[in-house]
């Protein structure tokens, strides 16, 4: 059987190509990749892998070069996408060939350190990913961020979704349904929803003292065919008491930001909004609802809230890393470590 052929994809053509894969997430979208790379002074590369003229996989790589070296670090988050809409899940041998082809291009030809974290939808038996990565020339990496979340299967009707909830979560939801709340839901870029959510978000953030790496506007301002953001706001007696934002790419919707003030907590508005969000995502064609990550040790309360929704507690494979030969990778990593230390001091 022929090896995968790797070809560069024009950014304008990426949404239509990536739409053929059901494991597409916002981190592999055209909408997200450009602004995310711009924050880091990186470039974006879109790659298609094909066999006998048929799409086999795709990947968006953010490449951060070291000035003067022309080489640096390529990062593929939630990729490559490989679950074709019209095909079976690739075999372990297929995955070895896919990862090896990306390594040959980004490490071998371009000379970058390549790091990647496959999507959480890539469920395989324990140890499979480590064997696949090793056979393709990768090793486990502690230099890239991992991802753990709760993933809900939305291929169920309302009754089945309700039965899947933990009893306590279901009780809180029913309280929210009886609390006289109304839900204003729609695209984040339309009307005043974004401004209303930001006002609520800032009020709760100041009260609780938390910070977010990316502000809500970063997602709500994204514009491309392969990403849509929605804002849901719970209203009680004319006042906004809770809000969440949800993004969707392909078959996966993901919780992005949330804010619930004291009246919202009393009326269980967060439960109602989460329920409405996952139902809306399903009705718009999403197969999975990603609850946006969990941190059992750092944030046990939120982790408990998400786990009680009856989804699967999943850890994304990797991250994995492949390095080009020679001394340059050590130089790049040394500069990366220096930048991290300086950022920490700031």
Secondary structure, DSSP 8 states (H G I E B T S, - for coil): ----EEEE--HHHHHHHHTTBTT--GGGSHHHHHHHHHHHT-EEEEEEEEETTEEEEEEEEEEEE-TTTS-EEEEEET--B--BTTS----HHHHHHHHHHHHIIIIIIT--EEEEE--TT----TTHHHHHHHHTT-EE-SSS---EEEEEE--S-HHHHHHHS-HHHHHHHHHHHTTT-EEEEEETTSTTHHHHHHHHHHHHHHHHT---SS-HHHHHT--BTTBEEEEEEEEETTEEEEEEEEEEETTEEEEEEEEE-HHHHHTTHHHHHHHHHHHHHHHTT-SEEE-----TTT-HHHHHHHHTT--EEEE----EEE--SSSHHHHHHHHHHHHHHHHHH-
